[in-house]
Amino acid sequence: MRTNEKLHSLGEFGLIRQIQQQAGDAEHLVLGIGDDCAIQQQDSSQELLTSTDLLIEGVHFNRQWIGMEELGRKSVAVNVSDVAAMGGTPKSLFLAVACPAEISVAELEALIAGFLAETAAYGAILAGGDTCRSSGPLMISVTVQGTVPKGKAIRRSGARPGDNIYVSGCLGDSALALEMLQQGRLPDESLLKRHHTPKARVALGQFLSARQLASAMLDVSDGLLADLQHILDASGVGAEIELACLPLSEAFAGELKSAPQLIDLALAGGEDYELLFASSEQNLASTEGIELPLTRIGRICPERELTIRRADRSIYRCARGGYDHFA
């Protein structure tokens, strides 16, 4: 590594690339650092998916705004979402908690209750972990393991020119709820729910994987534009997004009427945990047995640039960047 360079100039994803270059390969490692999950060979028919996420008080959550039971649920969902993004099935979770001294037993019990309930909702189990005291904020580290049929994991690197770009659900709700909380405003309950207790789109990921409908996919955690850029970089392509096609909830659209600049939250807000994917399918608006809308929001292009177009085809410039821990 370049020892004199500061993290803010390297950036979160620059740091990940440097670690990726140093980590090396192994015979059992099908796919290492750089996607939603690592893929390891498990047996002749299955591959093992593994991902880890860290949630730190003051960075990822504020205990004044979220209950401990909700925090337990969210810490599961954001990790399971990585398995969903590759079309896998979550199996085991490992939880490590560093607690400040003022945390009560009742608060910890609520955290664990939420964690276990959300884990069970995805058909998985808490299989281990660790605890220790924190001299600073509350810190939660979760590792999730899942499985996927051999060769069926959906990576970020398969998008091709001509593919359509789809996203599940709605965009921007979580980011809007956070912005309103930061402003001292009480968000609509539907917005607050999307921020505090997001849902991993496991069934959709499995559907797309089993039918080979997605050429590239990830979950929207850092913001639509930032996460789409990961697909474009991995696939060596570009994209054109249609601003008017972004799927918005009724609550978000209501706020947008008086503050049109909020559209940037749908583009770059983050923590949506919807699935963003490329597909050669032309009219993929719904899936069998899954009550979750899919919206075509653009297309993959050969030119390696990301363009947002208004309805009149003029170019729209988003004033926000995606989430980067070190920016």
PLY file of the C-alpha trace (Angstrom):
ply
format ascii 1.0
element vertex 327
property float x
property float y
property float z
element edge 326
property int vertex1
property int vertex2
end_header
0.00 0.00 0.00
0.99 3.63 -0.46
1.85 4.46 3.16
1.62 8.26 2.86
-1.78 8.33 1.17
-4.76 9.19 3.36
-7.93 7.10 3.37
-10.13 9.98 2.25
-8.15 10.26 -1.01
-7.99 6.50 -1.56
-11.69 6.02 -0.83
-13.55 2.95 0.40
-13.53 1.17 -2.94
-9.92 2.06 -3.65
-9.01 0.45 -0.32
-11.00 -2.66 -1.23
-9.17 -2.89 -4.58
-5.79 -2.65 -2.84
-6.70 -5.40 -0.38
-8.02 -7.49 -3.28
-4.67 -7.23 -5.05
-2.81 -8.37 -1.93
-5.13 -11.19 -0.86
-4.27 -13.67 -3.63
-6.16 -16.77 -4.78
-6.72 -20.32 -3.58
-7.84 -23.49 -5.35
-11.11 -23.71 -3.39
-11.92 -20.00 -3.90
-14.19 -19.60 -6.93
-14.62 -15.83 -6.44
-12.84 -13.69 -3.86
-12.96 -10.03 -2.86
-14.99 -7.62 -4.98
-18.55 -8.94 -5.24
-21.45 -9.16 -2.77
-20.20 -12.52 -1.46
-17.13 -14.68 -1.80
-17.81 -18.03 -3.50
-16.07 -21.19 -2.29
-16.39 -24.68 -3.71
-18.39 -26.79 -1.24
-19.08 -30.04 -3.06
-19.87 -31.21 -6.58
-23.30 -29.55 -6.63
-23.18 -26.56 -4.26
-21.03 -23.50 -3.67
-20.67 -21.62 -0.38
-21.43 -17.88 -0.25
-19.89 -15.78 2.53
-20.20 -12.08 3.34
-19.47 -9.82 6.32
-20.86 -6.40 7.24
-20.10 -4.08 10.12
-22.62 -1.73 11.75
-21.23 0.99 14.03
-23.25 3.38 16.16
-22.87 6.92 14.90
-21.94 5.70 11.41
-24.66 3.23 10.42
-27.32 3.87 13.06
-28.40 6.19 15.86
-29.89 4.57 18.98
-32.07 7.64 19.51
-33.93 6.79 16.31
-33.98 3.00 16.16
-35.08 0.45 18.76
-32.75 -2.40 19.66
-35.15 -5.04 18.35
-35.32 -3.21 15.02
-31.53 -2.90 15.00
-31.21 -6.65 15.46
-33.53 -7.25 12.53
-31.76 -4.73 10.31
-28.32 -6.21 11.02
-29.59 -9.55 9.69
-31.38 -8.18 6.64
-28.48 -6.09 5.32
-26.21 -9.13 5.47
-28.67 -11.64 4.03
-29.22 -9.14 1.21
-25.71 -9.94 -0.06
-26.66 -13.61 -0.39
-29.89 -12.60 -2.13
-27.86 -10.50 -4.58
-26.12 -13.64 -5.82
-29.23 -15.79 -5.99
-28.35 -17.85 -2.93
-30.06 -19.33 0.12
-28.96 -18.02 3.55
-28.00 -20.78 5.97
-25.93 -19.56 8.94
-25.18 -16.22 10.58
-22.40 -15.33 13.02
-22.85 -12.32 15.30
-20.13 -10.35 17.08
-21.16 -7.50 19.39
-18.94 -4.94 21.13
-21.04 -3.24 23.82
-20.46 -0.01 25.72
-20.85 -0.32 29.49
-24.14 1.59 29.62
-26.02 -0.93 27.47
-28.58 -2.71 29.65
-29.35 -6.43 29.70
-32.87 -5.64 28.47
-31.47 -3.74 25.48
-29.18 -6.64 24.56
-32.04 -9.10 24.92
-34.11 -6.97 22.53
-31.22 -6.84 20.03
-30.80 -10.62 20.11
-34.56 -11.22 19.92
-34.78 -9.10 16.78
-31.71 -10.80 15.31
-33.10 -14.29 15.93
-36.57 -13.45 14.63
-35.22 -12.01 11.38
-32.76 -14.89 10.97
-35.60 -17.40 11.32
-37.71 -15.44 8.82
-35.09 -16.24 6.16
-34.88 -19.90 7.16
-31.38 -19.48 8.59
-29.84 -19.92 12.05
-27.49 -18.05 14.39
-24.52 -20.43 14.48
-21.95 -18.57 16.59
-20.20 -15.30 17.29
-18.40 -13.29 19.95
-18.99 -10.56 22.53
-16.72 -8.01 24.16
-16.81 -4.63 25.86
-16.46 -1.47 23.78
-14.85 1.67 25.18
-16.58 3.54 22.36
-19.85 3.03 20.46
-21.96 -0.08 20.03
-20.51 -2.20 17.20
-22.17 -5.13 15.46
-20.37 -7.42 13.01
-22.31 -10.07 11.15
-21.04 -12.82 8.86
-23.55 -14.70 6.74
-23.07 -17.97 4.88
-25.38 -19.34 2.24
-25.40 -21.79 -0.62
-26.08 -21.63 -4.34
-26.14 -24.40 -6.96
-22.73 -24.74 -8.60
-22.22 -22.18 -11.34
-25.54 -20.40 -10.67
-24.32 -17.47 -8.52
-25.12 -14.16 -10.23
-22.02 -11.99 -10.30
-21.53 -8.31 -11.10
-19.47 -8.99 -14.19
-21.93 -10.40 -16.73
-23.77 -7.34 -18.07
-23.66 -6.96 -21.86
-24.58 -4.11 -24.26
-28.27 -4.28 -25.07
-29.27 -5.71 -21.69
-32.07 -3.94 -19.87
-31.53 -2.64 -16.34
-34.15 -3.56 -13.75
-34.63 -2.77 -10.07
-37.04 -4.30 -7.59
-39.38 -2.36 -5.31
-38.94 1.38 -4.77
-35.90 3.62 -4.39
-35.06 6.42 -1.98
-37.39 5.67 0.95
-34.66 4.79 3.44
-32.49 7.77 2.54
-35.47 10.12 2.75
-36.39 8.78 6.19
-32.82 9.33 7.38
-32.70 12.87 6.00
-35.97 13.73 7.72
-34.74 12.32 11.04
-31.55 14.35 10.74
-33.71 17.45 10.19
-35.76 16.71 13.31
-38.84 15.71 11.28
-40.91 12.58 11.80
-41.02 10.52 8.58
-44.09 8.73 7.31
-44.33 5.28 8.92
-43.77 3.55 5.57
-40.52 5.47 5.04
-39.36 4.76 8.58
-40.02 1.05 8.13
-37.90 0.93 4.98
-35.03 2.57 6.88
-35.21 0.62 10.14
-36.33 -2.83 8.96
-35.42 -3.39 5.30
-36.09 -6.77 3.71
-33.60 -8.88 1.78
-35.04 -9.97 -1.58
-34.05 -13.63 -1.22
-36.95 -15.17 -3.16
-36.41 -12.81 -6.10
-32.69 -13.55 -6.22
-33.37 -17.29 -6.22
-35.99 -16.89 -8.96
-33.63 -14.94 -11.22
-30.78 -17.38 -10.60
-32.81 -20.54 -11.19
-34.15 -19.22 -14.50
-30.90 -17.52 -15.54
-32.75 -14.24 -16.10
-30.05 -11.88 -14.77
-26.67 -11.43 -16.43
-25.34 -9.30 -13.54
-26.80 -8.32 -10.17
-26.16 -6.72 -6.79
-28.17 -5.17 -3.97
-28.56 -1.40 -3.68
-26.77 -0.49 -0.45
-24.54 2.47 -1.39
-27.04 4.10 -3.77
-28.35 3.24 -7.24
-25.67 5.10 -9.19
-22.73 3.93 -7.08
-23.87 0.32 -7.12
-24.69 0.35 -10.83
-21.18 1.67 -11.40
-19.84 -1.48 -9.71
-21.67 -3.59 -12.30
-20.40 -1.39 -15.14
-16.80 -1.53 -13.93
-16.89 -5.30 -13.44
-18.56 -5.87 -16.82
-16.57 -3.32 -18.84
-19.68 -1.53 -20.12
-21.70 1.67 -19.64
-25.36 2.47 -18.99
-28.14 4.94 -19.65
-30.73 5.52 -16.92
-34.18 7.02 -17.58
-34.97 9.42 -14.74
-38.73 9.26 -15.28
-38.70 5.48 -14.87
-37.33 5.38 -11.31
-39.82 3.50 -9.10
-40.95 5.70 -6.20
-43.29 4.99 -3.31
-46.41 7.07 -2.72
-44.81 8.65 0.37
-41.63 9.55 -1.52
-43.56 10.95 -4.48
-45.59 13.09 -2.08
-42.45 14.71 -0.65
-41.02 15.11 -4.15
-43.87 17.41 -5.21
-42.64 20.22 -2.96
-38.93 19.37 -3.13
-37.95 18.09 -6.61
-34.27 17.88 -5.63
-35.15 14.85 -3.49
-34.99 12.73 -6.66
-31.26 12.58 -5.97
-32.03 10.43 -2.91
-33.55 7.82 -5.22
-30.41 7.97 -7.37
-27.75 8.06 -4.68
-29.29 7.77 -1.20
-28.49 4.15 -0.44
-29.79 1.52 2.00
-32.62 0.49 -0.33
-31.52 -3.18 -0.35
-33.45 -3.74 -3.56
-31.97 -5.95 -6.27
-30.47 -4.15 -9.26
-29.79 -6.36 -12.25
-29.16 -6.52 -15.97
-31.23 -8.83 -18.14
-31.78 -9.55 -21.82
-35.51 -9.88 -21.05
-37.59 -7.06 -22.54
-40.72 -7.13 -20.37
-39.76 -8.50 -16.98
-42.38 -6.68 -14.89
-43.25 -9.40 -12.38
-42.22 -12.84 -11.21
-44.26 -15.96 -10.53
-45.43 -16.09 -6.92
-43.37 -13.09 -5.80
-45.39 -9.98 -4.98
-42.65 -7.49 -5.74
-42.70 -5.10 -8.70
-39.79 -4.96 -11.12
-39.13 -1.79 -13.07
-37.03 -1.31 -16.18
-35.00 1.85 -15.54
-32.49 1.84 -18.39
-30.15 -0.16 -20.58
-26.56 -1.32 -20.80
-24.46 0.48 -23.43
-21.07 -0.34 -25.00
-19.64 3.12 -24.21
-18.10 3.05 -20.74
-20.01 5.91 -19.17
-23.10 6.27 -16.98
-25.68 8.76 -18.26
-28.99 9.84 -16.72
-31.59 11.20 -19.13
-34.76 13.19 -18.51
-37.94 12.43 -20.46
-36.92 15.01 -23.10
-33.57 13.16 -23.51
-31.56 15.97 -21.92
-28.86 14.87 -19.48
-29.55 15.07 -15.74
-26.65 15.59 -13.31
-27.09 14.10 -9.85
-25.77 16.42 -7.14
-25.09 13.58 -4.71
-22.45 10.89 -4.73
-23.00 7.33 -3.51
-22.02 6.32 -0.01
-18.28 5.96 0.65
-17.08 5.46 4.24
-13.77 7.24 3.67
-14.80 10.03 1.28
0 1
1 2
2 3
3 4
4 5
5 6
6 7
7 8
8 9
9 10
10 11
11 12
12 13
13 14
14 15
15 16
16 17
17 18
18 19
19 20
20 21
21 22
22 23
23 24
24 25
25 26
26 27
27 28
28 29
29 30
30 31
31 32
32 33
33 34
34 35
35 36
36 37
37 38
38 39
39 40
40 41
41 42
42 43
43 44
44 45
45 46
46 47
47 48
48 49
49 50
50 51
51 52
52 53
53 54
54 55
55 56
56 57
57 58
58 59
59 60
60 61
61 62
62 63
63 64
64 65
65 66
66 67
67 68
68 69
69 70
70 71
71 72
72 73
73 74
74 75
75 76
76 77
77 78
78 79
79 80
80 81
81 82
82 83
83 84
84 85
85 86
86 87
87 88
88 89
89 90
90 91
91 92
92 93
93 94
94 95
95 96
96 97
97 98
98 99
99 100
100 101
101 102
102 103
103 104
104 105
105 106
106 107
107 108
108 109
109 110
110 111
111 112
112 113
113 114
114 115
115 116
116 117
117 118
118 119
119 120
120 121
121 122
122 123
123 124
124 125
125 126
126 127
127 128
128 129
129 130
130 131
131 132
132 133
133 134
134 135
135 136
136 137
137 138
138 139
139 140
140 141
141 142
142 143
143 144
144 145
145 146
146 147
147 148
148 149
149 150
150 151
151 152
152 153
153 154
154 155
155 156
156 157
157 158
158 159
159 160
160 161
161 162
162 163
163 164
164 165
165 166
166 167
167 168
168 169
169 170
170 171
171 172
172 173
173 174
174 175
175 176
176 177
177 178
178 179
179 180
180 181
181 182
182 183
183 184
184 185
185 186
186 187
187 188
188 189
189 190
190 191
191 192
192 193
193 194
194 195
195 196
196 197
197 198
198 199
199 200
200 201
201 202
202 203
203 204
204 205
205 206
206 207
207 208
208 209
209 210
210 211
211 212
212 213
213 214
214 215
215 216
216 217
217 218
218 219
219 220
220 221
221 222
222 223
223 224
224 225
225 226
226 227
227 228
228 229
229 230
230 231
231 232
232 233
233 234
234 235
235 236
236 237
237 238
238 239
239 240
240 241
241 242
242 243
243 244
244 245
245 246
246 247
247 248
248 249
249 250
250 251
251 252
252 253
253 254
254 255
255 256
256 257
257 258
258 259
259 260
260 261
261 262
262 263
263 264
264 265
265 266
266 267
267 268
268 269
269 270
270 271
271 272
272 273
273 274
274 275
275 276
276 277
277 278
278 279
279 280
280 281
281 282
282 283
283 284
284 285
285 286
286 287
287 288
288 289
289 290
290 291
291 292
292 293
293 294
294 295
295 296
296 297
297 298
298 299
299 300
300 301
301 302
302 303
303 304
304 305
305 306
306 307
307 308
308 309
309 310
310 311
311 312
312 313
313 314
314 315
315 316
316 317
317 318
318 319
319 320
320 321
321 322
322 323
323 324
324 325
325 326
